[in-house]
Amino acid sequence: MNPETPEEESSQILATLERGLACPHISDYICWDPDPKLTPEKVVDRALAYKPIVL
C-alpha cells in the first residue's frame, strides 16, 4: 500500500479487502509480513487460501 495514501482511505481499502476476501489477516499480510518480496498478487493468493476454523 502506498505510504502516502491518507489513513482514512487506507482504512476503507483494508475494510473492503477484508469483506471481499473474508480474511481477517489481510492487513497483516500487507503491513507486517516478513517477506519483503510479497507482491499484491501473493497477498491476494494468501488471503484467498485462508480457511476459518470451524467450531
mmJSON file of the N, C-alpha and C atoms, coordinates in Angstrom:
{"data_MODEL":{"atom_site":{
"group_PDB":["ATOM","ATOM","ATOM","ATOM","ATOM","ATOM","ATOM","ATOM","ATOM","ATOM","ATOM","ATOM","ATOM","ATOM","ATOM","ATOM","ATOM","ATOM","ATOM","ATOM","ATOM","ATOM","ATOM","ATOM","ATOM","ATOM","ATOM","ATOM","ATOM","ATOM","ATOM","ATOM","ATOM","ATOM","ATOM","ATOM","ATOM","ATOM","ATOM","ATOM","ATOM","ATOM","ATOM","ATOM","ATOM","ATOM","ATOM","ATOM","ATOM","ATOM","ATOM","ATOM","ATOM","ATOM","ATOM","ATOM","ATOM","ATOM","ATOM","ATOM","ATOM","ATOM","ATOM","ATOM","ATOM","ATOM","ATOM","ATOM","ATOM","ATOM","ATOM","ATOM","ATOM","ATOM","ATOM","ATOM","ATOM","ATOM","ATOM","ATOM","ATOM","ATOM","ATOM","ATOM","ATOM","ATOM","ATOM","ATOM","ATOM","ATOM","ATOM","ATOM","ATOM","ATOM","ATOM","ATOM","ATOM","ATOM","ATOM","ATOM","ATOM","ATOM","ATOM","ATOM","ATOM","ATOM","ATOM","ATOM","ATOM","ATOM","ATOM","ATOM","ATOM","ATOM","ATOM","ATOM","ATOM","ATOM","ATOM","ATOM","ATOM","ATOM","ATOM","ATOM","ATOM","ATOM","ATOM","ATOM","ATOM","ATOM","ATOM","ATOM","ATOM","ATOM","ATOM","ATOM","ATOM","ATOM","ATOM","ATOM","ATOM","ATOM","ATOM","ATOM","ATOM","ATOM","ATOM","ATOM","ATOM","ATOM","ATOM","ATOM","ATOM","ATOM","ATOM","ATOM","ATOM","ATOM","ATOM","ATOM","ATOM","ATOM","ATOM","ATOM","ATOM"],
"id":[1,2,3,4,5,6,7,8,9,10,11,12,13,14,15,16,17,18,19,20,21,22,23,24,25,26,27,28,29,30,31,32,33,34,35,36,37,38,39,40,41,42,43,44,45,46,47,48,49,50,51,52,53,54,55,56,57,58,59,60,61,62,63,64,65,66,67,68,69,70,71,72,73,74,75,76,77,78,79,80,81,82,83,84,85,86,87,88,89,90,91,92,93,94,95,96,97,98,99,100,101,102,103,104,105,106,107,108,109,110,111,112,113,114,115,116,117,118,119,120,121,122,123,124,125,126,127,128,129,130,131,132,133,134,135,136,137,138,139,140,141,142,143,144,145,146,147,148,149,150,151,152,153,154,155,156,157,158,159,160,161,162,163,164,165],
"type_symbol":["N","C","C","N","C","C","N","C","C","N","C","C","N","C","C","N","C","C","N","C","C","N","C","C","N","C","C","N","C","C","N","C","C","N","C","C","N","C","C","N","C","C","N","C","C","N","C","C","N","C","C","N","C","C","N","C","C","N","C","C","N","C","C","N","C","C","N","C","C","N","C","C","N","C","C","N","C","C","N","C","C","N","C","C","N","C","C","N","C","C","N","C","C","N","C","C","N","C","C","N","C","C","N","C","C","N","C","C","N","C","C","N","C","C","N","C","C","N","C","C","N","C","C","N","C","C","N","C","C","N","C","C","N","C","C","N","C","C","N","C","C","N","C","C","N","C","C","N","C","C","N","C","C","N","C","C","N","C","C","N","C","C","N","C","C"],
"label_atom_id":["N","CA","C","N","CA","C","N","CA","C","N","CA","C","N","CA","C","N","CA","C","N","CA","C","N","CA","C","N","CA","C","N","CA","C","N","CA","C","N","CA","C","N","CA","C","N","CA","C","N","CA","C","N","CA","C","N","CA","C","N","CA","C","N","CA","C","N","CA","C","N","CA","C","N","CA","C","N","CA","C","N","CA","C","N","CA","C","N","CA","C","N","CA","C","N","CA","C","N","CA","C","N","CA","C","N","CA","C","N","CA","C","N","CA","C","N","CA","C","N","CA","C","N","CA","C","N","CA","C","N","CA","C","N","CA","C","N","CA","C","N","CA","C","N","CA","C","N","CA","C","N","CA","C","N","CA","C","N","CA","C","N","CA","C","N","CA","C","N","CA","C","N","CA","C","N","CA","C","N","CA","C","N","CA","C","N","CA","C","N","CA","C"],
"label_alt_id":[null,null,null,null,null,null,null,null,null,null,null,null,null,null,null,null,null,null,null,null,null,null,null,null,null,null,null,null,null,null,null,null,null,null,null,null,null,null,null,null,null,null,null,null,null,null,null,null,null,null,null,null,null,null,null,null,null,null,null,null,null,null,null,null,null,null,null,null,null,null,null,null,null,null,null,null,null,null,null,null,null,null,null,null,null,null,null,null,null,null,null,null,null,null,null,null,null,null,null,null,null,null,null,null,null,null,null,null,null,null,null,null,null,null,null,null,null,null,null,null,null,null,null,null,null,null,null,null,null,null,null,null,null,null,null,null,null,null,null,null,null,null,null,null,null,null,null,null,null,null,null,null,null,null,null,null,null,null,null,null,null,null,null,null,null],
"label_comp_id":["MET","MET","MET","ASN","ASN","ASN","PRO","PRO","PRO","GLU","GLU","GLU","THR","THR","THR","PRO","PRO","PRO","GLU","GLU","GLU","GLU","GLU","GLU","GLU","GLU","GLU","SER","SER","SER","SER","SER","SER","GLN","GLN","GLN","ILE","ILE","ILE","LEU","LEU","LEU","ALA","ALA","ALA","THR","THR","THR","LEU","LEU","LEU","GLU","GLU","GLU","ARG","ARG","ARG","GLY","GLY","GLY","LEU","LEU","LEU","ALA","ALA","ALA","CYS","CYS","CYS","PRO","PRO","PRO","HIS","HIS","HIS","ILE","ILE","ILE","SER","SER","SER","ASP","ASP","ASP","TYR","TYR","TYR","ILE","ILE","ILE","CYS","CYS","CYS","TRP","TRP","TRP","ASP","ASP","ASP","PRO","PRO","PRO","ASP","ASP","ASP","PRO","PRO","PRO","LYS","LYS","LYS","LEU","LEU","LEU","THR","THR","THR","PRO","PRO","PRO","GLU","GLU","GLU","LYS","LYS","LYS","VAL","VAL","VAL","VAL","VAL","VAL","ASP","ASP","ASP","ARG","ARG","ARG","ALA","ALA","ALA","LEU","LEU","LEU","ALA","ALA","ALA","TYR","TYR","TYR","LYS","LYS","LYS","PRO","PRO","PRO","ILE","ILE","ILE","VAL","VAL","VAL","LEU","LEU","LEU"],
"label_asym_id":["A","A","A","A","A","A","A","A","A","A","A","A","A","A","A","A","A","A","A","A","A","A","A","A","A","A","A","A","A","A","A","A","A","A","A","A","A","A","A","A","A","A","A","A","A","A","A","A","A","A","A","A","A","A","A","A","A","A","A","A","A","A","A","A","A","A","A","A","A","A","A","A","A","A","A","A","A","A","A","A","A","A","A","A","A","A","A","A","A","A","A","A","A","A","A","A","A","A","A","A","A","A","A","A","A","A","A","A","A","A","A","A","A","A","A","A","A","A","A","A","A","A","A","A","A","A","A","A","A","A","A","A","A","A","A","A","A","A","A","A","A","A","A","A","A","A","A","A","A","A","A","A","A","A","A","A","A","A","A","A","A","A","A","A","A"],
"label_entity_id":["1","1","1","1","1","1","1","1","1","1","1","1","1","1","1","1","1","1","1","1","1","1","1","1","1","1","1","1","1","1","1","1","1","1","1","1","1","1","1","1","1","1","1","1","1","1","1","1","1","1","1","1","1","1","1","1","1","1","1","1","1","1","1","1","1","1","1","1","1","1","1","1","1","1","1","1","1","1","1","1","1","1","1","1","1","1","1","1","1","1","1","1","1","1","1","1","1","1","1","1","1","1","1","1","1","1","1","1","1","1","1","1","1","1","1","1","1","1","1","1","1","1","1","1","1","1","1","1","1","1","1","1","1","1","1","1","1","1","1","1","1","1","1","1","1","1","1","1","1","1","1","1","1","1","1","1","1","1","1","1","1","1","1","1","1"],
"label_seq_id":[1,1,1,2,2,2,3,3,3,4,4,4,5,5,5,6,6,6,7,7,7,8,8,8,9,9,9,10,10,10,11,11,11,12,12,12,13,13,13,14,14,14,15,15,15,16,16,16,17,17,17,18,18,18,19,19,19,20,20,20,21,21,21,22,22,22,23,23,23,24,24,24,25,25,25,26,26,26,27,27,27,28,28,28,29,29,29,30,30,30,31,31,31,32,32,32,33,33,33,34,34,34,35,35,35,36,36,36,37,37,37,38,38,38,39,39,39,40,40,40,41,41,41,42,42,42,43,43,43,44,44,44,45,45,45,46,46,46,47,47,47,48,48,48,49,49,49,50,50,50,51,51,51,52,52,52,53,53,53,54,54,54,55,55,55],
"pdbx_PDB_ins_code":[null,null,null,null,null,null,null,null,null,null,null,null,null,null,null,null,null,null,null,null,null,null,null,null,null,null,null,null,null,null,null,null,null,null,null,null,null,null,null,null,null,null,null,null,null,null,null,null,null,null,null,null,null,null,null,null,null,null,null,null,null,null,null,null,null,null,null,null,null,null,null,null,null,null,null,null,null,null,null,null,null,null,null,null,null,null,null,null,null,null,null,null,null,null,null,null,null,null,null,null,null,null,null,null,null,null,null,null,null,null,null,null,null,null,null,null,null,null,null,null,null,null,null,null,null,null,null,null,null,null,null,null,null,null,null,null,null,null,null,null,null,null,null,null,null,null,null,null,null,null,null,null,null,null,null,null,null,null,null,null,null,null,null,null,null],
"Cartn_x":[0.853,0.0,0.894,0.481,1.25,1.259,2.447,2.502,1.945,1.776,1.242,-0.284,-0.911,-2.37,-2.891,-3.87,-4.421,-4.935,-4.815,-5.181,-6.635,-7.536,-8.953,-9.167,-8.519,-8.648,-8.026,-6.886,-6.242,-7.154,-7.794,-8.711,-9.885,-10.406,-11.521,-11.083,-9.901,-9.385,-9.225,-8.625,-8.432,-9.766,-10.723,-12.041,-12.719,-12.604,-13.188,-12.516,-11.201,-10.48,-10.88,-10.996,-11.387,-12.772,-13.702,-15.057,-15.053,-14.362,-14.37,-13.623,-12.566,-11.748,-12.044,-12.822,-13.181,-11.949,-10.899,-9.67,-9.369,-9.385,-9.142,-7.671,-6.789,-5.352,-4.769,-5.598,-5.109,-4.211,-4.549,-3.703,-2.343,-2.305,-1.023,-0.159,-0.766,-0.014,0.563,-0.181,0.257,1.294,1.046,1.871,2.996,2.815,3.753,4.41,4.166,4.725,6.251,6.968,8.428,9.025,8.205,8.689,8.698,9.873,9.919,9.519,9.489,9.152,7.692,6.885,5.476,4.763,4.3,3.628,2.143,1.445,-0.007,-0.717,-0.243,-0.852,-0.675,0.513,0.763,-0.075,-0.263,-1.109,-2.526,-3.058,-4.415,-4.473,-3.475,-3.45,-3.454,-2.661,-2.605,-3.951,-4.564,-5.869,-6.943,-6.893,-7.873,-7.688,-6.471,-6.192,-6.639,-6.98,-7.395,-8.663,-8.634,-9.806,-10.083,-11.246,-11.555,-11.691,-11.419,-11.558,-13.039,-13.52,-14.92,-15.019,-15.84,-16.004,-17.238],
"Cartn_y":[-1.17,0.0,1.227,2.215,3.447,4.179,4.467,5.156,6.575,7.142,8.499,8.524,7.353,7.278,7.754,8.64,9.106,7.931,8.065,6.981,6.543,7.493,7.153,6.301,6.682,5.922,4.527,4.438,3.143,2.23,2.792,2.011,1.49,2.319,1.891,0.788,0.909,-0.113,-1.44,-1.402,-2.632,-3.255,-2.447,-2.967,-3.63,-3.029,-3.609,-4.932,-4.984,-6.235,-7.326,-6.975,-7.959,-8.52,-7.656,-8.122,-8.987,-8.538,-9.239,-10.554,-10.629,-11.838,-12.717,-12.232,-12.972,-13.438,-12.647,-12.974,-11.841,-12.121,-11.064,-10.653,-11.355,-11.097,-10.293,-9.791,-9.108,-7.92,-7.164,-6.014,-6.48,-7.607,-8.161,-8.552,-9.172,-9.571,-8.357,-7.274,-6.073,-5.289,-5.114,-4.204,-4.866,-6.109,-6.7,-7.984,-8.42,-9.692,-9.601,-10.63,-10.59,-10.787,-11.203,-11.428,-10.102,-9.512,-8.211,-8.285,-9.481,-9.648,-10.037,-9.839,-10.195,-9.218,-9.729,-8.898,-8.798,-7.833,-7.752,-9.052,-9.699,-10.96,-12.044,-12.094,-13.09,-12.803,-11.529,-11.161,-11.675,-11.448,-11.908,-13.431,-14.095,-15.561,-16.096,-15.481,-15.918,-15.679,-14.542,-14.239,-15.195,-15.534,-16.474,-17.879,-18.217,-19.539,-19.651,-18.534,-18.526,-19.346,-20.23,-21.031,-20.799,-20.264,-20.041,-21.367,-21.327,-22.515,-22.721,-23.916,-24.243,-24.852,-24.252,-24.759,-25.602],
"Cartn_z":[0.0,0.0,0.0,-0.716,-0.832,0.512,1.065,2.357,2.327,1.148,1.048,0.966,0.957,0.938,2.296,2.315,3.598,4.445,5.756,6.667,6.494,6.331,6.172,4.916,3.832,2.585,2.729,3.401,3.638,4.449,5.458,6.294,5.481,4.595,3.744,2.79,2.229,1.317,2.052,3.24,4.011,4.414,4.822,5.2,4.006,2.835,1.625,1.287,1.399,1.132,2.123,3.406,4.417,4.13,3.741,3.419,2.163,1.138,-0.138,-0.118,0.681,0.711,1.922,2.863,4.08,4.851,4.811,5.536,6.513,7.817,8.794,8.911,8.201,8.324,7.165,6.289,5.088,5.436,6.46,6.82,7.332,8.027,8.48,7.288,6.294,5.102,4.389,4.36,3.646,4.453,5.742,6.543,7.328,7.757,8.707,8.238,7.019,6.569,6.479,6.949,6.921,5.522,4.557,3.196,2.434,2.189,1.506,0.033,-0.524,-1.94,-2.137,-1.124,-1.216,-2.149,-3.278,-4.28,-3.949,-4.528,-4.309,-4.702,-5.758,-6.19,-5.133,-4.52,-3.476,-2.232,-1.922,-0.781,-1.009,-2.201,-2.517,-2.508,-3.076,-3.065,-1.636,-0.771,0.629,1.317,1.043,1.644,1.136,-0.147,-0.701,-0.139,0.264,0.826,2.286,2.908,4.313,4.504,5.49,5.86,7.344,7.68,9.097,9.842,11.121,11.963,12.253,11.976,12.223,13.616,14.451,15.82,15.938],
"occupancy":[1.0,1.0,1.0,1.0,1.0,1.0,1.0,1.0,1.0,1.0,1.0,1.0,1.0,1.0,1.0,1.0,1.0,1.0,1.0,1.0,1.0,1.0,1.0,1.0,1.0,1.0,1.0,1.0,1.0,1.0,1.0,1.0,1.0,1.0,1.0,1.0,1.0,1.0,1.0,1.0,1.0,1.0,1.0,1.0,1.0,1.0,1.0,1.0,1.0,1.0,1.0,1.0,1.0,1.0,1.0,1.0,1.0,1.0,1.0,1.0,1.0,1.0,1.0,1.0,1.0,1.0,1.0,1.0,1.0,1.0,1.0,1.0,1.0,1.0,1.0,1.0,1.0,1.0,1.0,1.0,1.0,1.0,1.0,1.0,1.0,1.0,1.0,1.0,1.0,1.0,1.0,1.0,1.0,1.0,1.0,1.0,1.0,1.0,1.0,1.0,1.0,1.0,1.0,1.0,1.0,1.0,1.0,1.0,1.0,1.0,1.0,1.0,1.0,1.0,1.0,1.0,1.0,1.0,1.0,1.0,1.0,1.0,1.0,1.0,1.0,1.0,1.0,1.0,1.0,1.0,1.0,1.0,1.0,1.0,1.0,1.0,1.0,1.0,1.0,1.0,1.0,1.0,1.0,1.0,1.0,1.0,1.0,1.0,1.0,1.0,1.0,1.0,1.0,1.0,1.0,1.0,1.0,1.0,1.0,1.0,1.0,1.0,1.0,1.0,1.0],
"B_iso_or_equiv":[0.0,0.0,0.0,0.0,0.0,0.0,0.0,0.0,0.0,0.0,0.0,0.0,0.0,0.0,0.0,0.0,0.0,0.0,0.0,0.0,0.0,0.0,0.0,0.0,0.0,0.0,0.0,0.0,0.0,0.0,0.0,0.0,0.0,0.0,0.0,0.0,0.0,0.0,0.0,0.0,0.0,0.0,0.0,0.0,0.0,0.0,0.0,0.0,0.0,0.0,0.0,0.0,0.0,0.0,0.0,0.0,0.0,0.0,0.0,0.0,0.0,0.0,0.0,0.0,0.0,0.0,0.0,0.0,0.0,0.0,0.0,0.0,0.0,0.0,0.0,0.0,0.0,0.0,0.0,0.0,0.0,0.0,0.0,0.0,0.0,0.0,0.0,0.0,0.0,0.0,0.0,0.0,0.0,0.0,0.0,0.0,0.0,0.0,0.0,0.0,0.0,0.0,0.0,0.0,0.0,0.0,0.0,0.0,0.0,0.0,0.0,0.0,0.0,0.0,0.0,0.0,0.0,0.0,0.0,0.0,0.0,0.0,0.0,0.0,0.0,0.0,0.0,0.0,0.0,0.0,0.0,0.0,0.0,0.0,0.0,0.0,0.0,0.0,0.0,0.0,0.0,0.0,0.0,0.0,0.0,0.0,0.0,0.0,0.0,0.0,0.0,0.0,0.0,0.0,0.0,0.0,0.0,0.0,0.0,0.0,0.0,0.0,0.0,0.0,0.0],
"pdbx_formal_charge":[null,null,null,null,null,null,null,null,null,null,null,null,null,null,null,null,null,null,null,null,null,null,null,null,null,null,null,null,null,null,null,null,null,null,null,null,null,null,null,null,null,null,null,null,null,null,null,null,null,null,null,null,null,null,null,null,null,null,null,null,null,null,null,null,null,null,null,null,null,null,null,null,null,null,null,null,null,null,null,null,null,null,null,null,null,null,null,null,null,null,null,null,null,null,null,null,null,null,null,null,null,null,null,null,null,null,null,null,null,null,null,null,null,null,null,null,null,null,null,null,null,null,null,null,null,null,null,null,null,null,null,null,null,null,null,null,null,null,null,null,null,null,null,null,null,null,null,null,null,null,null,null,null,null,null,null,null,null,null,null,null,null,null,null,null],
"auth_seq_id":[1,1,1,2,2,2,3,3,3,4,4,4,5,5,5,6,6,6,7,7,7,8,8,8,9,9,9,10,10,10,11,11,11,12,12,12,13,13,13,14,14,14,15,15,15,16,16,16,17,17,17,18,18,18,19,19,19,20,20,20,21,21,21,22,22,22,23,23,23,24,24,24,25,25,25,26,26,26,27,27,27,28,28,28,29,29,29,30,30,30,31,31,31,32,32,32,33,33,33,34,34,34,35,35,35,36,36,36,37,37,37,38,38,38,39,39,39,40,40,40,41,41,41,42,42,42,43,43,43,44,44,44,45,45,45,46,46,46,47,47,47,48,48,48,49,49,49,50,50,50,51,51,51,52,52,52,53,53,53,54,54,54,55,55,55],
"auth_comp_id":["MET","MET","MET","ASN","ASN","ASN","PRO","PRO","PRO","GLU","GLU","GLU","THR","THR","THR","PRO","PRO","PRO","GLU","GLU","GLU","GLU","GLU","GLU","GLU","GLU","GLU","SER","SER","SER","SER","SER","SER","GLN","GLN","GLN","ILE","ILE","ILE","LEU","LEU","LEU","ALA","ALA","ALA","THR","THR","THR","LEU","LEU","LEU","GLU","GLU","GLU","ARG","ARG","ARG","GLY","GLY","GLY","LEU","LEU","LEU","ALA","ALA","ALA","CYS","CYS","CYS","PRO","PRO","PRO","HIS","HIS","HIS","ILE","ILE","ILE","SER","SER","SER","ASP","ASP","ASP","TYR","TYR","TYR","ILE","ILE","ILE","CYS","CYS","CYS","TRP","TRP","TRP","ASP","ASP","ASP","PRO","PRO","PRO","ASP","ASP","ASP","PRO","PRO","PRO","LYS","LYS","LYS","LEU","LEU","LEU","THR","THR","THR","PRO","PRO","PRO","GLU","GLU","GLU","LYS","LYS","LYS","VAL","VAL","VAL","VAL","VAL","VAL","ASP","ASP","ASP","ARG","ARG","ARG","ALA","ALA","ALA","LEU","LEU","LEU","ALA","ALA","ALA","TYR","TYR","TYR","LYS","LYS","LYS","PRO","PRO","PRO","ILE","ILE","ILE","VAL","VAL","VAL","LEU","LEU","LEU"],
"auth_asym_id":["A","A","A","A","A","A","A","A","A","A","A","A","A","A","A","A","A","A","A","A","A","A","A","A","A","A","A","A","A","A","A","A","A","A","A","A","A","A","A","A","A","A","A","A","A","A","A","A","A","A","A","A","A","A","A","A","A","A","A","A","A","A","A","A","A","A","A","A","A","A","A","A","A","A","A","A","A","A","A","A","A","A","A","A","A","A","A","A","A","A","A","A","A","A","A","A","A","A","A","A","A","A","A","A","A","A","A","A","A","A","A","A","A","A","A","A","A","A","A","A","A","A","A","A","A","A","A","A","A","A","A","A","A","A","A","A","A","A","A","A","A","A","A","A","A","A","A","A","A","A","A","A","A","A","A","A","A","A","A","A","A","A","A","A","A"],
"auth_atom_id":["N","CA","C","N","CA","C","N","CA","C","N","CA","C","N","CA","C","N","CA","C","N","CA","C","N","CA","C","N","CA","C","N","CA","C","N","CA","C","N","CA","C","N","CA","C","N","CA","C","N","CA","C","N","CA","C","N","CA","C","N","CA","C","N","CA","C","N","CA","C","N","CA","C","N","CA","C","N","CA","C","N","CA","C","N","CA","C","N","CA","C","N","CA","C","N","CA","C","N","CA","C","N","CA","C","N","CA","C","N","CA","C","N","CA","C","N","CA","C","N","CA","C","N","CA","C","N","CA","C","N","CA","C","N","CA","C","N","CA","C","N","CA","C","N","CA","C","N","CA","C","N","CA","C","N","CA","C","N","CA","C","N","CA","C","N","CA","C","N","CA","C","N","CA","C","N","CA","C","N","CA","C","N","CA","C","N","CA","C","N","CA","C"],
"pdbx_PDB_model_num":[1,1,1,1,1,1,1,1,1,1,1,1,1,1,1,1,1,1,1,1,1,1,1,1,1,1,1,1,1,1,1,1,1,1,1,1,1,1,1,1,1,1,1,1,1,1,1,1,1,1,1,1,1,1,1,1,1,1,1,1,1,1,1,1,1,1,1,1,1,1,1,1,1,1,1,1,1,1,1,1,1,1,1,1,1,1,1,1,1,1,1,1,1,1,1,1,1,1,1,1,1,1,1,1,1,1,1,1,1,1,1,1,1,1,1,1,1,1,1,1,1,1,1,1,1,1,1,1,1,1,1,1,1,1,1,1,1,1,1,1,1,1,1,1,1,1,1,1,1,1,1,1,1,1,1,1,1,1,1,1,1,1,1,1,1]
}}}
